[in-house]
């Protein structure tokens, strides 16, 4: 059996998803159930396209199944996330380093939103409204209604959510006074970060910094700090010589006015 393949099947009759996949692939029925739960099977119908997890789902003529199988991805086991607060319509999690924010067509069992769906009680659908780098850890918000996800997405876009990060960077920062704002373009879009505290670790030749972000560009803090000449410890992508450690970047504080209750909410890690 191939270690990686795609299969695209158009239904010519009425079958369950499991029966259809079993007829068209060499995977066992148990393997197929596992692959479906891991988010690697998609159903395309008149209603659109979405992941299909129900093996007994009855399909109709004209529907299409898309299977994206990668043995290595199927073997992935996500590290455990910690529930910080269950607010009903949304939840706050401490995402560990190594866990993804979003899945791909090849699966989503290693993501924070899938972890939330499987570990909350009562169980609920989960929607990602912002991202945290796979290598980073810390606070991430997951919505449990589409309407609530839309409200939070708008709040993030309009910079109505306060987010603070802790990072340990290479070198002793001596040429910056806080608060220090970095306001430039990343990938053609304005990006703003503000360093709000600095604590030098002379013995280790590193500096602990706290950074508040006002925009959310890809790898924003990592790129901003590296651009100042102080890459984050463990940042293989942006110039850290110390690659033996994991990325030393954590989302440690989130604060906002809850769009559901109207109350101020604040969540912190550590101090």
QUIFEN-V979161 format. One record per backbone hydrogen bond with DSSP energy under -0.5 kcal/mol. NH is the residue of the N-H (numbers start at 0). CO is the residue of the C=O. Records with the same first field share a line. If there is no record, write none. Layout:
NH->CO / CO
This chain:
4->68
6->66
8->6 / 64
10->8 / 62
14->12 / 58
16->56
17->54
19->15
20->16
21->17
22->18
23->19
24->20
31->27
32->28
33->29
34->30
35->31
36->32
37->33
38->35
39->34
41->65
42->49
43->41 / 63
44->42 / 47
47->44
49->42
51->40
52->50
54->52
56->53
58->14 / 56
61->10
62->59
63->43
64->8
65->41
66->6
67->39
68->4 / 66
69->67
70->2
73->69
74->70
75->71 / 72
81->93
83->81 / 91
84->91
86->84 / 89
88->86
90->141
91->84
92->139
93->81
94->92 / 137
97->133
98->95
99->109
103->106
106->103
107->37
108->37
110->107
111->99
112->100
114->110
115->111
116->112
117->113
118->114
119->115
126->142
128->140
135->132
136->248
137->94
138->250
139->92
141->90
142->126
143->88
148->144
149->145
150->146
151->147
152->148
153->149
154->150
155->151
156->152
157->153
158->155
159->154
161->159 / 254
162->212
163->252
164->210
165->249
166->208
167->247
168->166 / 206
169->230
170->204
172->170
178->194
179->194
181->192
182->180
183->190
185->188
188->185
190->183
192->181
193->211
194->179
195->193 / 209
196->209
198->207
200->205
201->199
203->200
204->200
205->200
206->168
207->198
208->166
209->196
210->164
211->193
212->162
213->191
214->191
219->216
222->218
223->219
224->220
225->221
226->222
227->223
228->225
229->224
232->167
233->241
234->231
235->233
239->234
242->240
247->232
248->246
249->165
250->136
251->163 / 249
252->163
253->266
254->161
255->264
257->255 / 262
261->257
264->255
266->253
268->251
